[in-house]
Amino acid sequence: MEFKLKETFENTRHASRALIELSALEINKVLLEIADKAIANTEFILAANQKDLDRMDHNDPKYDRLLLNAERITGIANDIKNVAQLESPVGKTIDHKILDNGLDISKVRVPIGVIGVIYEARPNVSFDVFSLCFKTQNACILKGGSDAEFSNIAIVNLIKEVLQNNNINTDIVTLLPADRSATTEMLNAVEYVDIIIPRGSQGLINFVREHAKVPVIETGAGIVHVYFDKDGDVKKGAAIVANAKTRRVSVCNALDCLLIHESQLQHLNSLSSELASKGTTIYADTQSLSHLDNYPKDLLNQAEETHYGTEFLANTMSIKTVSSMEEALNHIAKYSSKHSEAIVSENAETIAKYLNVVDAAAVYANASTAYTDGAQFGLGAEIGISTQKLHARGPMALDEITSYKWVIKGDGQTRS
């Protein structure tokens, strides 16, 4: 295969080496300027975003992810400002010891180097990735999908303008062409890219995992459950289910399946009342279906096996009746993508067992899964939500995109 982007990758690798010499003041100044520039250029960004929206079916589940508006741009700018205010982990000593032979050994956080991120219809990721990488003195290579091509070009051009005004090499952020061949080239750029993080559909993540020679951190699909226990509070449960499902239906932490203890079926109409007002389509098993007599019939369907273990990314969810928490745990173990899982219960012992047994990056008791988000966790923003167990898990922010090195200081010691 012809390596068409070799020079591009070389330039990014070269530019990354100078990042380590930037001071915290310089870094924060640039981030704040980018946040202000995003606000000042809202109309410019929205015009580019509209070109992308015009090419997508409004009913496509990815439409909401692609959509930018003034409110969302303000939120993105605030996240960038939050990142600027956080303390960088780079240069921090993780561990320190002095050996009997006098060697002074420190374990110190350092940038990973060059981080490649592959993402689909999420133009906000361009801002998020750059701000986190720049804060930790990593260069980044962005590979957005064709769905958000105009939006990503506009955003990266704004970032580069700020860098250029501050005499910083603009090659520290690179936006690759939207075609798929660029993805393949980055997956094989082992001399230039240190790690790749895919953000998007399960199909994208599978493609990256199967074809990458560069190390990969998976940010998997979110197949999310809420288990309403026999000791669950109905008022809390109704609020949590509605928020987890309908706050933003296209995000990876949105609820996909409600598991309900059979003793609580009498409360199912109350648990689902807000879902009905929000127009949520439900696929329910036979037991729960018979108790949803107040739910709009045109939104109610009989569940099939395929409706469990599905990430809907739309205003759709499934319901499954269980006879015990053990059955709920088994269902989650079978269908979960190990992203976010929640329980609604007032039984402390039940909660403790659920939080201990469920294998997921984020497990909740009596709270909405909508909180699985780097900014909501106090991390400023996130570069992705890892569902794997090596290196990082859950929302990945500043600490998670650093590595470490050992620094050894001596006074002429030699080993016998």
C-alpha positions as CSV (number, residue, x, y, z in Angstrom):
1,M,0.0,0.0,0.0
2,E,1.3,3.4,-0.9
3,F,2.0,5.5,2.2
4,K,0.4,8.8,1.0
5,L,0.3,10.4,4.4
6,K,3.8,9.6,5.6
7,E,5.0,13.3,5.4
8,T,1.9,14.3,7.4
9,F,2.6,11.8,10.1
10,E,6.3,12.8,10.2
11,N,5.4,16.4,10.6
12,T,3.1,15.7,13.5
13,R,5.7,13.5,15.2
14,H,8.3,16.2,14.8
15,A,6.0,18.9,16.2
16,S,5.1,16.8,19.2
17,R,8.7,16.9,20.5
18,A,8.5,20.7,21.0
19,L,5.3,20.5,23.1
20,I,7.1,19.3,26.2
21,E,8.9,22.6,26.4
22,L,5.7,24.7,26.6
23,S,4.9,26.2,30.0
24,A,1.6,25.8,31.8
25,L,0.9,29.5,31.3
26,E,1.4,29.2,27.5
27,I,-0.8,26.1,27.3
28,N,-3.6,27.7,29.4
29,K,-3.5,30.9,27.4
30,V,-4.0,29.1,24.1
31,L,-6.9,27.0,25.5
32,L,-8.7,30.1,26.8
33,E,-8.2,31.8,23.4
34,I,-9.6,28.8,21.6
35,A,-12.7,28.8,23.9
36,D,-13.3,32.5,23.2
37,K,-12.7,32.0,19.5
38,A,-15.3,29.2,19.4
39,I,-17.9,31.5,20.9
40,A,-16.9,34.5,18.7
41,N,-17.1,32.3,15.6
42,T,-20.4,30.5,16.5
43,E,-22.1,31.5,13.3
44,F,-19.1,30.3,11.2
45,I,-19.1,26.9,12.9
46,L,-22.9,26.5,12.6
47,A,-22.8,27.4,8.9
48,A,-20.2,24.6,8.3
49,N,-22.2,22.2,10.6
50,Q,-25.4,23.0,8.6
51,K,-23.7,21.8,5.4
52,D,-23.1,18.4,7.1
53,L,-26.7,18.3,8.5
54,D,-28.1,19.0,5.1
55,R,-26.5,15.7,3.9
56,M,-28.0,13.6,6.7
57,D,-31.5,12.2,7.2
58,H,-33.1,14.0,10.1
59,N,-34.3,10.6,11.4
60,D,-30.8,9.1,11.4
61,P,-29.8,8.4,15.1
62,K,-26.5,10.1,14.4
63,Y,-28.2,13.4,13.5
64,D,-28.3,14.5,17.1
65,R,-24.6,13.7,17.6
66,L,-23.8,15.7,14.5
67,L,-26.0,18.7,15.5
68,L,-24.3,21.8,16.8
69,N,-26.1,24.9,18.1
70,A,-25.2,28.0,20.0
71,E,-25.9,26.3,23.3
72,R,-23.7,23.3,22.5
73,I,-20.9,25.5,21.4
74,T,-21.1,27.5,24.6
75,G,-20.9,24.2,26.5
76,I,-17.9,23.0,24.4
77,A,-16.1,26.4,25.2
78,N,-16.9,26.0,28.9
79,D,-15.4,22.5,28.8
80,I,-12.2,23.9,27.2
81,K,-12.0,26.5,29.9
82,N,-12.5,23.8,32.6
83,V,-9.5,21.9,31.1
84,A,-7.4,25.0,31.2
85,Q,-8.1,25.4,34.9
86,L,-7.2,21.8,35.8
87,E,-3.7,20.9,36.9
88,S,-1.7,19.0,34.3
89,P,-0.4,15.6,35.4
90,V,2.6,15.9,33.2
91,G,5.8,16.1,35.2
92,K,4.2,14.9,38.4
93,T,6.1,12.3,40.5
94,I,4.0,9.1,40.9
95,D,6.6,7.3,43.1
96,H,10.0,8.0,44.5
97,K,12.6,6.0,46.4
98,I,16.3,6.0,47.2
99,L,18.0,2.6,47.1
100,D,20.6,1.3,49.4
101,N,23.2,1.9,46.7
102,G,22.3,5.6,46.6
103,L,20.4,5.6,43.3
104,D,17.6,8.1,43.4
105,I,14.6,6.7,41.4
106,S,11.4,8.5,40.4
107,K,8.4,7.4,38.4
108,V,7.3,10.5,36.5
109,R,4.2,11.2,34.3
110,V,5.0,12.1,30.7
111,P,2.9,12.7,27.5
112,I,2.1,9.6,25.4
113,G,3.3,11.5,22.3
114,V,1.1,11.3,19.3
115,I,-2.5,10.3,19.8
116,G,-4.7,9.3,16.9
117,V,-8.5,9.5,17.4
118,I,-11.0,8.1,14.9
119,Y,-14.6,9.3,15.3
120,E,-17.8,9.5,13.4
121,A,-20.5,12.2,13.4
122,R,-19.3,14.1,16.6
123,P,-17.7,17.4,15.7
124,N,-17.4,18.3,19.4
125,V,-14.8,15.6,19.6
126,S,-12.4,17.8,17.6
127,F,-12.4,20.4,20.3
128,D,-12.4,17.9,23.2
129,V,-9.5,15.9,21.9
130,F,-7.3,18.9,21.1
131,S,-7.9,20.5,24.4
132,L,-7.0,17.4,26.4
133,C,-4.1,16.5,24.2
134,F,-2.7,20.0,24.3
135,K,-3.1,20.3,28.1
136,T,-1.0,17.1,28.4
137,Q,1.5,18.1,25.7
138,N,0.4,15.4,23.3
139,A,0.1,16.0,19.6
140,C,-3.1,14.7,18.0
141,I,-4.2,13.3,14.7
142,L,-7.9,13.6,14.1
143,K,-9.8,11.3,11.7
144,G,-13.4,12.4,11.6
145,G,-16.0,10.8,9.5
146,S,-17.3,12.2,6.2
147,D,-20.6,12.9,8.0
148,A,-19.0,15.8,9.9
149,E,-16.4,16.8,7.3
150,F,-17.3,20.5,7.0
151,S,-17.7,20.9,10.8
152,N,-14.3,19.4,11.6
153,I,-12.5,21.4,8.9
154,A,-14.0,24.7,10.4
155,I,-13.1,23.7,13.9
156,V,-9.5,22.6,13.2
157,N,-8.9,25.8,11.2
158,L,-10.0,27.9,14.1
159,I,-7.6,26.0,16.4
160,K,-4.7,26.3,14.0
161,E,-5.3,30.1,13.8
162,V,-4.9,30.4,17.5
163,L,-1.8,28.3,17.5
164,Q,-0.3,30.3,14.7
165,N,-1.0,33.6,16.6
166,N,0.9,32.1,19.5
167,N,3.9,31.0,17.4
168,I,3.2,27.3,18.1
169,N,3.7,24.7,15.3
170,T,0.3,24.0,13.9
171,D,1.2,20.5,13.0
172,I,0.5,19.5,16.6
173,V,-3.1,19.0,15.5
174,T,-3.7,17.3,12.1
175,L,-7.1,16.6,10.5
176,L,-6.9,13.7,8.1
177,P,-9.0,13.5,4.9
178,A,-12.5,12.1,5.5
179,D,-12.0,9.0,3.3
180,R,-11.5,5.5,4.7
181,S,-8.1,5.0,3.2
182,A,-6.7,7.7,5.6
183,T,-8.0,5.5,8.5
184,T,-6.2,2.5,7.2
185,E,-2.9,4.5,6.8
186,M,-3.1,5.8,10.4
187,L,-3.8,2.3,11.8
188,N,-0.5,1.2,10.2
189,A,1.6,4.3,11.1
190,V,3.5,2.5,13.9
191,E,6.6,4.8,13.6
192,Y,4.6,7.9,14.0
193,V,1.4,7.3,16.1
194,D,1.7,6.0,19.7
195,I,-1.9,5.1,20.3
196,I,-5.2,5.1,18.6
197,I,-8.6,5.7,20.2
198,P,-11.7,4.9,18.2
199,R,-15.0,6.6,19.1
200,G,-18.2,5.5,17.3
201,S,-20.2,2.5,16.4
202,Q,-19.4,-1.0,17.2
203,G,-18.6,-1.5,13.5
204,L,-16.0,1.2,13.6
205,I,-14.5,-0.2,16.8
206,N,-14.4,-3.7,15.4
207,F,-12.7,-2.4,12.2
208,V,-10.0,-0.6,14.2
209,R,-9.4,-3.6,16.5
210,E,-9.0,-6.0,13.6
211,H,-6.8,-3.8,11.3
212,A,-4.6,-1.7,13.6
213,K,-0.9,-2.3,14.1
214,V,-0.7,0.8,16.3
215,P,-1.9,0.0,20.0
216,V,-5.6,0.7,20.5
217,I,-7.7,1.8,23.5
218,E,-11.2,0.7,22.8
219,T,-14.1,3.1,23.7
220,G,-16.9,0.6,23.1
221,A,-20.6,0.8,22.4
222,G,-22.8,1.5,25.4
223,I,-25.5,-1.1,25.9
224,V,-26.9,0.3,29.2
225,H,-29.2,-1.3,31.8
226,V,-31.1,0.0,34.8
227,Y,-32.3,-2.6,37.2
228,F,-35.3,-1.6,39.2
229,D,-35.1,-3.8,42.3
230,K,-37.9,-5.2,44.5
231,D,-36.9,-2.6,47.0
232,G,-36.6,0.3,44.5
233,D,-38.2,3.6,45.2
234,V,-40.8,4.4,42.4
235,K,-40.3,8.2,42.4
236,K,-36.5,7.8,42.2
237,G,-36.8,5.1,39.6
238,A,-39.1,7.1,37.3
239,A,-36.8,10.1,37.4
240,I,-33.7,8.0,36.7
241,V,-35.2,6.0,33.9
242,A,-36.6,9.1,32.2
243,N,-33.3,11.0,32.5
244,A,-31.1,8.0,31.5
245,K,-33.2,7.4,28.4
246,T,-34.4,10.7,27.2
247,R,-31.9,13.4,28.2
248,R,-29.9,12.7,25.0
249,V,-31.0,9.5,23.2
250,S,-28.0,9.3,20.8
251,V,-25.2,9.2,23.4
252,C,-23.4,6.0,24.6
253,N,-24.6,6.3,28.2
254,A,-28.3,6.4,27.3
255,L,-30.5,3.7,28.7
256,D,-31.2,0.8,26.4
257,C,-32.9,-1.8,28.7
258,L,-34.9,-1.5,31.9
259,L,-34.8,-4.6,34.0
260,I,-37.7,-4.7,36.5
261,H,-38.3,-7.1,39.4
262,E,-41.6,-8.9,38.9
263,S,-42.9,-7.7,42.3
264,Q,-42.7,-4.1,41.0
265,L,-44.7,-4.6,37.8
266,Q,-47.7,-2.9,39.4
267,H,-45.6,0.4,39.3
268,L,-44.6,0.1,35.6
269,N,-47.1,2.7,34.5
270,S,-45.6,5.2,37.0
271,L,-42.1,4.3,36.0
272,S,-42.8,4.9,32.3
273,S,-45.2,7.9,32.5
274,E,-42.5,10.4,31.5
275,L,-41.2,8.1,28.8
276,A,-44.7,8.2,27.2
277,S,-44.8,12.0,27.3
278,K,-41.4,12.0,25.5
279,G,-42.6,9.6,22.8
280,T,-40.2,6.7,23.7
281,T,-40.8,3.5,21.8
282,I,-40.8,0.4,24.0
283,Y,-40.2,-3.2,23.3
284,A,-41.5,-5.1,26.3
285,D,-41.5,-8.8,27.3
286,T,-44.9,-10.5,27.8
287,Q,-45.1,-9.9,31.5
288,S,-44.3,-6.2,31.5
289,L,-46.3,-5.6,28.3
290,S,-49.5,-6.7,30.2
291,H,-48.9,-4.0,32.9
292,L,-48.3,-1.1,30.5
293,D,-52.0,-0.5,29.9
294,N,-51.6,3.3,30.2
295,Y,-48.8,3.5,27.6
296,P,-49.6,4.7,24.1
297,K,-50.3,1.6,22.0
298,D,-48.6,3.0,18.9
299,L,-45.3,3.2,20.9
300,L,-45.6,-0.3,22.5
301,N,-44.3,-3.5,21.0
302,Q,-43.6,-7.1,21.9
303,A,-39.9,-7.6,22.6
304,E,-37.9,-10.1,20.6
305,E,-34.5,-11.5,21.6
306,T,-32.8,-9.0,19.3
307,H,-34.1,-6.1,21.4
308,Y,-31.8,-7.2,24.3
309,G,-28.2,-6.4,23.8
310,T,-28.9,-3.6,21.3
311,E,-27.5,-0.1,21.6
312,F,-30.5,1.8,20.2
313,L,-29.0,5.3,19.9
314,A,-32.6,6.5,19.5
315,N,-35.7,7.2,21.6
316,T,-36.3,3.5,21.9
317,M,-35.7,1.0,24.8
318,S,-36.6,-2.5,25.9
319,I,-38.0,-3.8,29.1
320,K,-37.3,-7.2,30.7
321,T,-39.0,-8.7,33.7
322,V,-36.8,-10.7,36.1
323,S,-37.7,-12.8,39.2
324,S,-34.6,-12.0,41.2
325,M,-31.5,-9.9,41.3
326,E,-29.5,-13.0,40.2
327,E,-31.5,-13.1,37.0
328,A,-30.9,-9.4,36.5
329,L,-27.1,-9.9,37.0
330,N,-27.1,-12.8,34.6
331,H,-28.9,-10.7,32.0
332,I,-26.5,-7.9,32.4
333,A,-23.5,-10.3,32.2
334,K,-24.9,-11.7,28.9
335,Y,-25.8,-8.4,27.2
336,S,-23.8,-5.6,28.7
337,S,-21.1,-3.8,26.8
338,K,-19.4,-3.0,30.1
339,H,-20.0,0.7,29.8
340,S,-22.6,1.9,32.4
341,E,-25.0,0.0,34.5
342,A,-27.3,1.1,37.3
343,I,-29.5,-0.2,40.1
344,V,-32.5,1.5,41.8
345,S,-32.9,0.0,45.3
346,E,-33.2,1.1,48.9
347,N,-31.6,-2.2,50.2
348,A,-28.0,-1.5,51.2
349,E,-27.0,-5.1,51.0
350,T,-28.5,-5.5,47.5
351,I,-26.8,-2.3,46.3
352,A,-23.4,-3.4,47.7
353,K,-23.7,-6.8,45.8
354,Y,-24.7,-5.1,42.6
355,L,-21.9,-2.6,42.6
356,N,-19.4,-5.4,43.4
357,V,-20.6,-8.0,41.0
358,V,-21.5,-6.0,37.8
359,D,-18.6,-5.8,35.4
360,A,-18.7,-2.3,33.9
361,A,-16.6,0.8,33.6
362,A,-19.2,2.8,35.6
363,V,-21.7,1.3,38.0
364,Y,-24.4,3.4,39.6
365,A,-26.7,3.1,42.6
366,N,-29.8,5.4,42.6
367,A,-28.4,7.7,39.9
368,S,-28.8,8.2,36.2
369,T,-26.2,6.7,33.8
370,A,-26.3,10.1,32.0
371,Y,-23.4,11.1,34.3
372,T,-20.9,8.8,32.6
373,D,-19.1,11.8,31.1
374,G,-15.6,13.3,31.7
375,A,-16.9,16.7,32.5
376,Q,-19.5,15.4,34.9
377,F,-16.9,13.4,36.7
378,G,-14.9,16.6,37.2
379,L,-12.3,15.7,34.6
380,G,-12.9,18.8,32.4
381,A,-13.7,16.8,29.3
382,E,-13.0,13.4,27.9
383,I,-11.2,11.8,25.0
384,G,-13.5,8.8,25.2
385,I,-15.0,6.2,27.6
386,S,-12.9,3.1,27.7
387,T,-14.7,-0.2,28.1
388,Q,-11.5,-2.2,28.3
389,K,-9.4,-3.0,31.3
390,L,-5.8,-2.3,30.3
391,H,-4.3,1.2,30.8
392,A,-7.6,3.0,31.3
393,R,-11.3,2.4,32.1
394,G,-14.3,4.7,32.0
395,P,-14.0,8.4,31.1
396,M,-10.5,9.1,29.8
397,A,-9.2,12.6,30.5
398,L,-5.8,14.1,31.4
399,D,-4.3,11.3,33.6
400,E,-5.4,8.6,31.1
401,I,-3.6,10.1,28.1
402,T,-0.3,10.2,29.9
403,S,2.3,7.5,30.4
404,Y,5.3,7.5,32.7
405,K,9.0,7.1,32.7
406,W,11.6,6.1,35.3
407,V,14.1,8.8,36.1
408,I,17.3,7.5,37.8
409,K,19.9,9.8,39.3
410,G,23.2,8.6,40.5
411,D,26.8,9.6,41.5
412,G,28.9,7.2,39.5
413,Q,27.3,3.9,40.6
414,T,28.0,0.8,38.6
415,R,26.5,-2.6,38.8
416,S,28.7,-5.5,39.9
